[in-house]
Amino acid sequence: MSIKIALDARLVAGANTGDSTYWTGLLEGFAKIPGDFELNLISNGPRPADIPWCDRFIWRHAPAKSNRVWSLFTFPSVAKQLGAQVLHTQYSVSPLTKIPAVTTVHDVSFFIGPEWFPPRDRTLLRATIPSSCRRAARVITVSETSRAEIEQFVPSARGKTVVTPNACPSWIVAVPKEVARARVAAELGVAGPFVLTVGTRWPRKNMELAIDAVSGLPDSYPHQILVTGKTGWGSQELGKRGKATGYVDSELLSCLYSAADLYLAPSRHEGFGIPVLEAFRCGCPVLCSSGGALPEVAGDAALVERSWEAADWTDTIQRLLDDPGTLETLRKRGLDRESTFTWEETARRTLDVYREVAK
């Protein structure tokens, strides 16, 4: 069955961390799978030059006075004019939408840990997501953990939430360790060994736990901790071993993963946790928390630290750095684990949802 889809493409190829990675990866998957469909990519901006593309994609530029006006009026109106059979957006579904809608909800951490969000964001999300899920024909999310939590906190999503897991972005590429270390030394001035943590510096990401844990290592360990990502909000001290790199491009990020002795994922909660897969692809062993879907994504390829105390993380980090055999086992398992997640599979599952809804 041929199907015409209208997709909110505003976050494709942006610098909005996991959200942009999801939409760009989804397009990458759609470009590679067979199928009789037309994907109308509707945005208030021009088409980015470097996004995945194929002859079934059509970019539709639809300007509006504001993002709010665009979401509420412009997007559903353009989708209707195009004769779309399915509309796909993220989080919000306009009450003016007359076309069967699919919405992607990555997680409901704003219900689980409201203190992790600025008051305005928390209030807006808690007020709008349940009504959007009620209006949607299907809710897509990215892990079984997230599906269960959505259905717990948003009763209107029960029975219509579908999992389409994320994958590692194609722009993350493993680099030989010595080459990666030389690049990190040249660009960031870090010549010695280090561990890495990546993400926007929000309270939910809990990076201070990783920073404090590395700061607690004995002086005989020369490791720094590199904190990579956007500034975000909330206070965060870097301690005596911390160095903030800010937001880095994909080539340098690949080098950071490839050069690090260990990747730390201390987040309080994740709907998925794409950086874990990024570390796996680059052969970097992973120590993660039990927050949200992280154990689900990691499987047996990472060590899960269930304590939230910095001293316990320090002990675990020290034990891992002293055990090359375990690090090598984690490295190999990570490479195998990452290969089981693909954007093609994400796209296939998403297309199945579109076809269900279009019926």
N, C-alpha and C positions, 0 to 999 in steps of 0.2 A: 504494500500500500504506500503510495507516494504521500508524503506529509510535509506541510509547510510550517516552519517553526519561527517564532519571533523570540530573540534572545537579548536580554539586557547586556550590552557589550561595553558598558562604561568602564569596567575594571580590567578589561583585557589589556595585557602588556603594561599595566601601571606599576607603581612602586608601592602597592598596598599589601605587601607581604603575602600571607597565605591566601587571601581573597583573590588577588591577581594571579597567583600561581595556579589556583583552581581553574579559573576561567580560561587562562591561556593553555593549560594542560588539556582541558576539555576540548578546545578547538583542535589542538594537536591530535587528539584521539579521533575526533570526527573526520579530520582530513585523511586519516589512514584506513578507516574502516569502510567496507562497502555498504551501500544502502541507498534507497530511493527517497531522498529527503532534500529540502531546500532550507538552508539556515540563514535567516535574515538577522544580521547583527546590527542592532539599532543602538545608536549612541548620540549623545549631544556634542561629540567631538569628532574630528576627522579620523580616518582609519590609520592606526599606527603602521609604520612601514614594515616592521619586523615580526608581525604576528603570523601564526600558522595559517595557510590558505589553501583552498582548492576551489574547483569550478562550481561546487554546490553552495558556496558561501556568497552572500551579497551584503555589502556594507551599506547601511542606511543612516545618513546623517540627519538627525532631527533635533535642532536647537530648541532651547527653552530658556525662560528667564532665570530659573534656578533648578537645582537638583530636585527639590521638593515638587515643583510644578511638573518637572519632567516625569517623575515617578507616578504622580497622581493622575495627570492628564495626558501628557504627550506620548509616553510609551504605549499605554493601552489603546490610544486613539490610532497611532500609526500602525500598530499590530492589526487592528480591526480593518483599517483601510487596505492593508496588504492581503487580507483574507487568510491570515494565519489561523491554523487549527489548534495550536498550542502556544502558550506564552511562558517563558522561563525567566525568572528573576531571582534575586537573592534577598532573603528575609522579608521584604515588603511585597504585598500584593494589593494593588489599588482597589478600593471598593467600586471603582468605575469600570473595572475589567469585566468584559462580557465574554471573553474567550476562556476556555478551560486553562487554568494556570498551574504551573509547577513552581515551587519555591525551594531554593536550597538554604537550609539552616545548618550551619557548620557545627554549632553547639549551643547550649543554653547555660553557659557559665554565669550569665548575668542573673539567673535564678539560684544557681548553686553557691556562688560566692559574690553577692552583690557588692561587698566591700572592695572588690577588685576593680570596680568601674567608677569613673567620675559620676556624681549624682545625676547630671543631666542625661548622660548616655544610658545609665542604668534605668532611669524612669522611662525613657523613650522606648528602649528595647522591651522592657517588661509590659509596656502598654500596647505595643504594636504587633509583636511577634505572634501572640495567641490569635489575634483577629486575622492576621495574614494566613496563618495555618488553617484557620476555619474556612477562609475563602478559597484556599488552594485545593485543587483536585488531588494532588499528590505533594508530599514533602520529601525532598531528597536530603539525605545527610551522608556523612563520610565514614562512619564507623558504627559497629553494633552498640558500642558503649553510648555513643551520642544518640542513636535511635531510642534506646531504652530511656535515656534521660529526657529526651524531647517528649516522649509519650507519658512520662511521669509528670512533668511540669506543665505540659500543654495538652489537656485532654482532647481537644479538637483534632490533634494530629494522630490519635490512636487509630491503628488499622490502615493508615494510608501513608506511613513513613517508610521509605525505601533507602537501602544503603548502596551507595556507589563509591567505593574507597578511592582516596587520592593515590597519587604516584609521585615519584621523584621528578622534578623538572628537568627537561632535557639539557638545560644550560649548565647543570652541575656535572662536571667531568673530572674523573680521577686524574691526578697528576703524580708523577714519580716523586717520592718523598723528598729526596735531596733537591730536586728542581723546585718543589713547593716551598721548602725551607728557605732556599735562596731568594725566592720572590718575596716571601714574607719579611725576610731580613732587609731586603732592599727597599720595600715600600713602607713597612711599618717600623723598621728599626728593632725588630725582635729577632735576635740571633740565637737565643737559647731555647730549651724545650718549653712547651706550653700546653695547657689544656684549653678547650674552647667551649663557649656557650653562645648561642645565636638566637636572636629574637628581638622584637620591639620591647623596650624596657618599661613594661607595664607591671604593676603589682602582681597580676596573675602569673606572669612568667617567672616570678620568684628568683630572679637572678642573684639577689643578695645571698641566697643560700649557697649557690655555687661559689660566689666570691668569698664568703666567710669560710667555706670548707677548704678552699685552696689556701687561704691566708693562714689556716691552722696547721698546714704541713710543717714538719720540722725543717730547720734551716738547711739540713743536708740535701733537701730537694730543691733544685734550682728553678722549678716551674713557675711561670707566670700563668695567669688566666686572662685570655683575650675575650672581651665582651663585644660582640658584633651585632649591629642592628641600629634601628632608629632610636631616637632619644625617648620617645613616649612620654609618660608622665609619672609622677611620684618620685620621691627621693631615693637615691642609690649611691652609696659610697663604694669606691673601688678597692679599698683596703690596700695593704702593702704589696700585694702581688698582682693587682688588677690593672688592665689597660683597656680603655674603650677605643675601638677602631672606628665607630660610627658606621654608617651604611656603606657597604663596599660593593663593587661590581661583581658579576658572576664569576669572572676569571679569578679574581683575588679570593673570593669566597671558596671556590673550589680548592685553591691552594691552601687556605686556612684549614679546611677539613682534612686535606691530604697530609698536611704537615703536623697536625696536632697529635699528641700522644693519647688523648682521650677526649671524647665529647660528652659534655654534661647537659642533661635536660631536666632541670629541677622544677618545671612548671607545676603550679598548683592544680591546673586543669587544662586539658587539651581535648578538642573534639577529634583530632587526628594526630598531628605532630609531624609535618613534612620534614623538618630539619633532621629528624632521626633517620629517615630514608636517605637524605642527602649525605649524612655522615657515613651510613652503610655503603653507599655507592663509592665513596672515596676511600674506603678501607680504614675508617677511623672507628675504634672500639667505642661503645656507647654505655654510659651509666645514666639511667633515667629514674625519675620519680614514679610513683604509682598514680599520678594525677590524671584522671579521666581515661582517655583511650591510649595513653602511652604504652602500658603493658600489652594491650591488644595489638598495636602496630609493631612493637618490638619483637613479640613472640619470644623465642628462646635465644635471639641474637643479641640481646643486650642484658646487662645486669640491672635489675630493678631494686633500687633502694627504697624501702617503704617507710623509713624514718624521715621526719622533717627536721631533725636536729643537725646543725652544722657539724658537730663533733663526730656524729656517726658517719656523715658523708666524708669527713676528713679521713677517718679510719678506712673506709671502703676505697677511697681514691688511693691512699697509700698502699693498701694491699694489692690493688690492681697494678700500680706502677712498679711494684716489686715482683710481679708475676708475669713475665713475658709470654709464658705458655698460655695463660688464660687470655691475655690480650690478643694473641694470635688466633685462638679459637673464636673469640668474639668477632674479630676482623673477618674471618672466613664465613662465619654464620651470617654476619651482616650483609656480605656480598650476595649470598644465596637468598637471604630474606628480601632484599631490595628488588631482586629480579622478579619476584612474584607479583609485584604491583606494577600495572601498566595503564597509561592513559587510554589505550585502545579499549581495554576492558571497562574502564570508567565510562567511555563514550557508548559502548555497546549497551551497558546497563541503563544509561540515561536515555538512549534511543528507545529501548523497550518501554520505559516509563512514558515517553512521549506518545508512543503508539497506543498504549493502554488508555491514556487520557483522551486521545483524539477519537477513540471509538465511542 
